[in-house]
Amino acid sequence: MDPIRIDDPRDPRVAAYLDIRERDLAGRQGRFVAEGKVVLDLLLSSRRFTAESILILENRLGGLEEVLRKAQADLPVYVVAGGVMDAIAGFHMHRGILAIGRKETPHPAGSLLDALPAQALIVVPVGIANHDNMGSIFRNAAAFGADAVLMDGTCCDPLYRKAIRVSVGAALKIPFASFTDTAGFTAELDRRGYDQFALSPRGRIDIRDARRGERLALYLGTEGEGLPESLLARLQTVRITMSKGFDSLNVAAASAIALHHFSR
Amino acid sequence: MDPIRIDDPRDPRVAAYLDIRERDLAGRQGRFVAEGKVVLDLLLSSRRFTAESILILENRLGGLEEVLRKAQADLPVYVVAGGVMDAIAGFHMHRGILAIGRKETPHPAGSLLDALPAQALIVVPVGIANHDNMGSIFRNAAAFGADAVLMDGTCCDPLYRKAIRVSVGAALKIPFASFTDTAGFTAELDRRGYDQFALSPRGRIDIRDARRGERLALYLGTEGEGLPESLLARLQTVRITMSKGFDSLNVAAASAIALHHFSR
């Protein structure tokens, strides 16, 4: 494709990139923003997501030839000078590589579970509202070969710009779905033969002694509140034993330890 | 102590809190900023650091009585309304609890090593310039009972405001020191009988198979570059095995896995 030069920040062809930060908060009607070379590469390689356009700082174009070769021939690639980029995005975009992707139609949790292999590891975030933590959980899930992320309806969107960036693109790689009926979801996993472990500082089993079967669901709660009592009562609870004077671990760090332990 | 009401953001008694973000970047002549209730509690309980003053939003004072009881009787506690707090700090301070602490005289690495017990676990960050990562490494070090952090001279200051906050105060709890002569430092640890493990994606031993002796030093490098080749050649290298398609782990997550593995 031939890059298209844009000089006016208000050019309608780059309207989707205007005021990126504010637009994140307001939602973007089925679209998301991918940032940086690694994430762009994953977006262009994805079979689940489609890129609608790319916006690149002129001095970054040279390093992107190999990545851009993966783009469809008719995908618009807009090239801008630094000042124009900042004026479009509404703040200083030092990375200089942006793309708009289109979200897929949300999967029902059940159909995502149908598609998983006989041996499966799924991550189940509950109430994770912080985009950093969500992104890190996806990154760790990808690093340790989790097959899917199934989250409850109170979690934040993993396709929020910052979550994708922190995930280093894992949010575009690992299939995910949401569920609203938590009791129904745990019952469904029982029927499908999943071990269901809830990570909790007050868990009954030390994770060093926890052994998984063929199918495992790992539930992660928020740092402050943790998982709801009703879930803890229902599931097997697993703890990461910590130092007595300082038993505080970020949920992303806890997910790294647990996923590493249960990965095969 | 009796709280002192401040109504003028330019009152000289709160000058140390002015434009907090910019001042972080410029350094603060032997002082640091502690933020939030948990960190303030650790500062007031510390034998290594002294608080110089406290600045609190008026509506937070009620919840702090127990923490403030740990303060010396002559420690000034300034109380302000929300607008005054924001005008002093230079941005919206929703936490509403700040304190200025005084740094201790830096320890030479050797005297810190002298003070460690016969069985010791130390963390050795090399080139960690990101305050989030530094804070997370301290938090994980505290959670898994590390005795000290010894960092090379290219690391960032763990007493930077954001690093302390991300560490949830662990930066005030775990003793730390810097070294400049890396070769001399590794030789020193050899003499003191430390196992020296370098965490690296290309490490020779899978961490699951790594066994520590009485004294262990765990080296952590940056995410992009990793540890310098000279160090990797010199030390035992340990890897965290990851998924083939996505072998990318944040250094904080890697430190959590390794410290959990080696903690006792």
Interface residues (C-beta under 8 A of the other chain):
Chain A: S136 R139 N140 A142 A143 F144 G145 V168 A170 K173 I240 M242 S243 G245 F246 D247 S248 L249 N250 A252 A253 A254 A256 I257 H260 S263
Chain B: S136 R139 N140 A142 A143 F144 G145 V168 A170 K173 I240 M242 S243 G245 F246 D247 S248 L249 N250 A252 A253 A254 A256 I257 H260 S263
